[in-house]
Amino acid sequence: MYFKIKFLTFLFLVSSYAYSQEGIAVYSDYLSDNYYLIHPSMAGAANCAKIRLTARKQWFGQEDAPELQTISFNGRVSEKAGAGIILFNDKNGYHSQKGVKLTYAYHLMFSRDEIDLNQLSFGISAGLIQSQLDETSFMQSGAWDPLIDGTIVQKDSYFNVDFGASYNYLDFYAHGTVKNVIETRRDIYSEYESDNLRKYLLSVGYIFGDRDRVLFEPSVLFQLVEKTQEKTLDVNLKAYKNMDFGTLWGGLSYRRSFDGAQYSNNSGVSSQKLQYFTPIIGVNYNNFMFAYTYSHVSGAVKFDNGGYHQITLGINLFCKPVKYDCNCPAIN
């Protein structure tokens, strides 16, 4: 019985890892005015071009802890077209990824005038990603394994595509994206890795309140991994306050998995689902933006008590002189 419990837990962890290596993982950084990072249809959707730089570090004090860096740029290239580029570097112990994504988006405006927001957008991203497995430290104990060379760094590159749609209407927005549309076999992880990395994302949100006082933005993000049917839900709430120097904002995100794993404790068998809380705080000053997020995993079983730290820096460029008459921070 104990072996069965350990085996189920192992399968859950392996499954979670295998499908986290699909390019840029979906963390909570999209809440830092960075929806383009996960939804290609948002390339050029705003009235400013945007540069966003993110740096994420997990488990301070742990050797080879996961870390991620991204830099992205997106903006309008014509009246109805937008474009963008994302560069990223993701490292997790012996595993790492580097990649680039290029995006084209098309925007249909149904507005009655220049300040009325009613926009339907479609976007597609094409990405080239290199996965890497460093085996040079595997054989330090002197043990021999026929499946491990122990002296090489395995590398494999692959191509994939994301596509999606967005609808922004005044204070309401909705985004849907399919990531990794093409089934792609990568030879770096042998037969244990599926060629189906497809993931579905759906975001919905609404902004309400008094812009001269405080604005509130509740939103949700649903994720589904096709191959394993793993599902997670983010429930988010942000608040915005206009200040003399710009805008101060903050919020809280709660992520919960619909799937879980069993583990043994002193009283028998228990189960646990992934869940973590992410407070976020940010400030906009002129055309500059800074945000900090801290994610803390909740539950009886976890790697350690440390959290995940992430910083986002942003610059808005080439802004239109007229803003939309709506409470829509991601667009205005």
N, C-alpha and C positions, 0 to 999 in steps of 0.2 A: 504493500500500500504506500509506504513511504517513497519507494522508488518511483511509483506511478505519479505521485504528487510532484516529485522533483522533475520527472520527465515532462509533465504538462507545463510546469513553470519554464523549463528550458525551451520548449517549443514556442511558448508565448514570447520569450525574450528574443529568440532567434528570428521569429516572424517580425517582431517590431523592428529589429535592426535591419533585416534584409530589405524591408520596404522603406527604410529611412534613407537608403542610398539611391534615391531616384532623382538626384539633382539637388535643388535647393529645398530643404525641409521647410515645412510650414510651421513657423513659430508664431509668436505674438507681435513680431515687428511690423506687420502690416498695419497695426493700429497707430504707428508713428507716421501718419500721413504717407503711407507707403504701399497702397493697394496694388500698384503696378507690379510689385515684386511677386505677387501670386496671381494676378489677373491681367493677362496681356491686353484685354480690351480697354484698360485704363491708360494705355500709352497715348499721351496727347489729349486726354479727356478734359484736363483742367485748363484754366485760362492762363497758366504759367507753365513754362518748361521746368522740370524738377531734376535736381541732382540729389541722390540719397546715398549716404555711406553708413554702413552698419558694421558693428564689431560685437561678436557674442562670445562669451567665455563661460564654461560650465565647471563647477566643482573646483574652486580655487584651492590650491594646495595639493591637488591630485596630479600625479605625473601622467602625461599624455591624455589629459582631459579633453573632451570635445570642444572645438572652437570653430567659428564661422565668420568670414568677412565677405561682404558684398558691396559693390558700387554699381549704381544704376543711373541712367539718364533717359528721360523721355520728354517729348514735347510735340507740338504741331509742326508738320512740314508743309501743309497746305490748308485750305479752308475746311476740308472734310477728312484729312488724313493725318495720322500721328505715327510716330516711330519711336523706338527705344532700344536700349542695349543694357544688358546685365552681365557683369563679371563677378565670379564668386570663387572662393577657396574654402573648402570644408574639410576639417581634419578630425579624426576620431581614433586615437591610438595608432595602430598599424595601418588603418584605413584612411584614405584621403580622396578628395575629388576636387577637380578644377574644371571650370566651364565658362562658356559664353553663350548668351541668348540674344538673338536679334528679333525685334518685334515690329510688326506693321498692324495698324489699327485704322478702322474706317468709322467715321462718326456721322450719324444722321440727326440733324436738328429739326425738331417739329415746333420750335418756339415761334411765338407771335411777334417778338421783337428781340433786340440784342440782350435784354436783361432778364428774359423769361427762360428758365432752364427746363428743357424737355429734350433729352438727348439719348438716343439708342446707339450703342457702340459694339463693334465686332473686332476681335483681335486674334492674331496668330503669332506665336513665337517659335522660331527654329533654333535648336540648341545643339552644341557640340560639347560633350562632357568626357573627361578622362578620369577613370577610376584607377586607383593605385593601391596595391597591397605590399607592404614592406616586410619581407620574410627574413631580413638579414639578422634579426635578433631572436628568431624562433629557436635556434639550436644551441643556445648558450649553455644549456644544462648537459650537453653531450649526448642526449637521447637522439635516436634516429627515427624518422617517419618517412615512408616512401612517397607520401603525397606532398611533402614539403622539401623544397630545394635547400632553403636556409641561407642561400648566398645571393639571392636576386631580389629585385623589386619588380613585381608583376605590374604591368600596365595594360589597360585596354580602353579604347575610345569608342564612343557610340553617338549616334545622332538620334534626336527625338523632337517631337513637336507638341506644343500646347495650343489650345484654342479656347476662346470663350466669348461671352457677351456681357454687356453692362447696360443698365438703364438708370439714368439719373433724371428724376423729375422733382423739381423744387427741393423740398427737404427730405425726399425719399430716395433710396438707392437700392439696387439689387445687382449682384454679379454672379455669374455661373462660369466655371472653367473646368475643362478636362485636361489634365496634365499627363504627359507621356502617352500620347495617343498611339504611337507605333510600338508594336511588340518587338523588343530588341533583345537578342541574346548576347550577354556579356560573358566571356570565357574566363574571367578572373576568379570567380567563386565556384567553379565547377558545377556539378549537377544539382547543387543545393539551392541555386538561385533560379527563380522563374524569369521568363522573358516578358511577362506581363507586369509592368510597373504602373499601370493606369490608375489614376486617382481623380475623384470628382469633388469639386468644391462649390459650395453655394453660400453666398453672403447676402444678408438683408439688414438694412438699418434705416433709422429715421431720426431726424434732429428736430427738437422742439424747445420752446422757452422764449425768453426775451433777450435779444441780442445785446441790449444795453445793460443787461444784468448777467444772467447765466443761461447758457445753452446746454441741453442734455442730449446725448446721443446713445441710445440703446441699440445694440446690434447683435447678430448671431453669425457664426460661421460653422457650417456642417461639412465634414470630410468623410469620404468613403473610399477605401482601397478595394478595387474590383476583385483582385485575385483572392484575398483572404477575407473579404467582407468586413474588415475592421472599420469601425465607425467612431468618430469623435465629434463633440459639439463644444464650441466656444460660446459663452454668454458674456457679453461685454457691456460696460456702461462707462461713457466718458462725459466730462463736463468741461465747458469752455467759459472763460471769463476775460472780457476785454479790459486791458489795462492801458495806462498812459504810454507805456513803452511798446505795447504789442498785445499778444494774447497769451495767457497762462492757462494751461489745460492739464488734465489728469484723469485717471480712471482706474478701473479694475476689470480684469478678465479672469474667467473661470473656465478651465477646460476639463471635460469629463469624457472618458472612453466608455463606449457601450460594451466593450469586451474586457475580460479579466483573466486572472490566473489563480490557481490554488496554491497554497503553501501550508506547511505544518507549523504548529506552535505547541506550547506546553499542554494546551487543553484539547488538541485535536487538529482538525483541518479548517482553514479559513480561506476566503477568497478576497481578492482585491482588484479594483479597477484603477487605471491610471487617472489621476486627477491632480491638477496644480492650479495655484493662484498666481496671478501676475498683476501687481500694481504698476502703474505707469505714470510718469510725470513729464511734461514738456513745456517748452516756451517758444513762441514765435516772436522774433524781433526784426522789424523791417522784412527783408527777404530771406532771413536766416531762421533755421529751426534746429532745436536741440531736444532730444528725448532720452529718457533712461527707463528701462524696464527691469524688473527683478521677478523671476519666476521661482516659486517654491513648491516642491512636490509634497503632497499630503498622502499619508498612508503608513501602515505598520512596517512595510518592507520597502526600503529604498537604499540607494548606493551610499549616501551619507546625508548629513543635515545641511549641507551647503546648497546654495541656489544657483540660478543661471542669471548672469548679468549681461545686459545688452545696452549699447549706446548707439544712437542714430543722430547723424549730422546731416543737415539739408540746406540747400540753397535753391531759391526760386529765381528763374531768369525769364526775360522777354515777356513779362506779364502784360496782358491787355489792359488798357486804361479804364475800361468799364467792367465792373464786376456784375455777376448775376444777382438778381434780387431774391436771394434765398438764404436759408441757413444750411450751407453746404460746404464745410471746411475742405473736403477733399477736392472740390472743384474750384472754389474761390481762393 
